[in-house]
Amino acid sequence: ICLTFVGRCTIPLVVVVLLSEKVPAPENVRVISLNMGLVLEWDPPQSTTNTVFNYTSEKKGWDKYEPVCLSSSSLSCDFTDSVSIFGTYQLRVRAELHGETSDWVETKELAVDLITEISAPHVGLRSRKGQTEVDITDPPMKKRNLRDVFSYISYLIHFWKKGETKKVMNALVSLRVVLPRLEPLVNYCIEVEILYLNKSSQSSNITCLTNTSSNEVESWLIAVVLLVSFLVVLVTVVLIFLAVWYGYRGFRIMFPDADLPEDLKKFLSQRSQSSILSAMQESAPVKEHFCELRILHKEPNSSQDRPIGIQTHKNECCIGANVKQNNEEKSEMIITTTEQKPLLAEMRL
C-alpha cells in the first residue's frame, strides 16, 4: 500500500493485521468420586506454554446449569456440597484468558451413588485361645454413612500363612469375624475388601498376627464332667429331700397339730393310784406276802389206806383259798387219798 501524491507512490505503508486465535479448551476432563464425594478435574491446554488460564465449572441438575467454581486458576472443582447422593447431574468446564473463553467441555450424566468408589476399610486383629478375630471398620463417608447409602454390603477376607499363597474366605456381613481352622503359634496375614453394587472397595493394608496356642478341652472330658456334675446334683437333691421329709415327720410327731381330748389330758395329768404302779415307783423293795402249805405223810402199818395229813399256814393277806379262814394263824385239814405210794412234799407260795 502506497501513499500517492501527484499520481505516484511516494511513501510505502505496511499494514499488519493481527488475527487473534480462539482460547483452547481444557483437556483430559475427568470425574473423581471417592467415599460419596464428587470432584471434577482437568489438565490445562497443551498447545500453550507459560500461559495461566482461569476456569469456570458448572453443574446441571434438573433444568439448567449453575456455576460452582468461577474464574479459578485451580485445575479441579469440588461439587460434593452442591449435589445429592441419589441425584443425577451433568458437569462442564471451560478455560478463560483475557476476557475470552473456550468452548465448554461437558461430562455425561452421572449419579454419585453409582460411580463412587469406596476406600479401604480399617482392619484390626487379635488372637485369643487359639482363635484370631478380625475387627473391620468402615471408612468414613463424605456424605452420610456407608450402610445408609447401600442396603447390602459384605466383606471379602483374604488370609494366609505368611510366605504362602492367599486363601479367600466367603463374603460375610458381620464387622467381627473369627477365622476358622487356624493352626496355633503360626503367623497369619489378613487383607479385607468391601463388596457393594457388584464392585469392591480398595484393599486394606496387609496385617499380620501370630495365632495364640489353643487351650481346647477334649469333648469326651466335657461329657464326663457334665455327667458327674449331673449325678452329684441329683444325689444332693435326693438327700436334701429325704432330710426335709424325715425332719418334717419328726416335727409333726413331737408337735402334733391335733389337740388331745380334755378327758385324756386330765387323766394324763393326774398321778395314777394303782398299787402296782406305786410299788414300782417306790425305791424300797416291796414286802412279799405268801401262804405256807405243808403236806405230811406217814408210812401205813397195814395194807389199808391211811389218811394223809395236810397242814396249811396262811397269812392274813392270803386270799382266794377254798378253805375256811379263821382268826388263828394255823389250821389243819384231813384229806383222804387212795394213793399207794408215800408222798412227802412241802410247797411255799
C-alpha positions, 0 to 999 in steps of 0.5 A: 500500500502506497501513499500517492501524491501527484499520481505516484507512490511516494511513501510505502505503508505496511499494514499488519493485521493481527488475527487473534486465535480462539482460547483452547479448551481444557483437556483430559476432563475427568470425574473423581468420586471417592467415599460419596464425594464428587470432584471434577478435574482437568489438565490445562491446554497443551498447545500453550506454554507459560500461559495461566488460564482461569476456569469456570465449572458448572453443574446441571441438575434438573433444568439448567446449569449453575456455576460452582467454581468461577474464574479459578486458576485451580485445575479441579472443582469440588461439587460434593456440597452442591449435589445429592447422593441419589441425584443425577447431574451433568458437569462442564468446564471451560478455560478463560484468558483475557476476557475470552473463553473456550468452548465448554467441555461437558461430562455425561450424566452421572449419579454419585451413588453409582460411580463412587468408589469406596476406600479401604476399610480399617482392619484390626486383629487379635488372637485369643485361645487359639482363635484370631478375630478380625475387627473391620471398620468402615471408612468414613463417608463424605456424605452420610454413612456407608450402610445408609447409602447401600442396603447390602454390603459384605466383606471379602477376607483374604488370609494366609500363612505368611510366605504362602499363597492367599486363601479367600474366605466367603463374603460375610456381613458381620464387622467381627469375624473369627477365622476358622481352622487356624493352626496355633503359634503360626503367623497369619496375614489378613487383607479385607475388601468391601463388596457393594453394587457388584464392585469392591472397595480398595484393599486394606493394608496387609496385617499380620498376627501370630495365632495364640496356642489353643487351650481346647478341652477334649469333648469326651472330658466335657461329657464326663464332667457334665455327667458327674456334675449331673449325678452329684446334683441329683444325689444332693437333691435326693438327700436334701429331700429325704432330710426335709421329709424325715425332719418334717415327720419328726416335727409333726410327731413331737408337735402334733397339730391335733389337740388331745381330748380334755378327758385324756389330758386330765387323766394324763395329768393326774398321778395314777393310784394303782398299787402296782404302779406305786410299788414300782415307783417306790425305791424300797423293795416291796414286802412279799406276802405268801401262804405256807402249805405243808403236806405230811405223810406217814408210812401205813402199818397195814395194807389199808389206806391211811389218811394223809395229813395236810397242814396249811399256814396262811397269812392274813393277806392270803386270799382266794383259798377254798378253805375256811379262814379263821382268826388263828394263824394255823389250821389243819385239814384231813384229806383222804387219798387212795394213793399207794405210794408215800408222798412227802412234799412241802410247797411255799407260795 
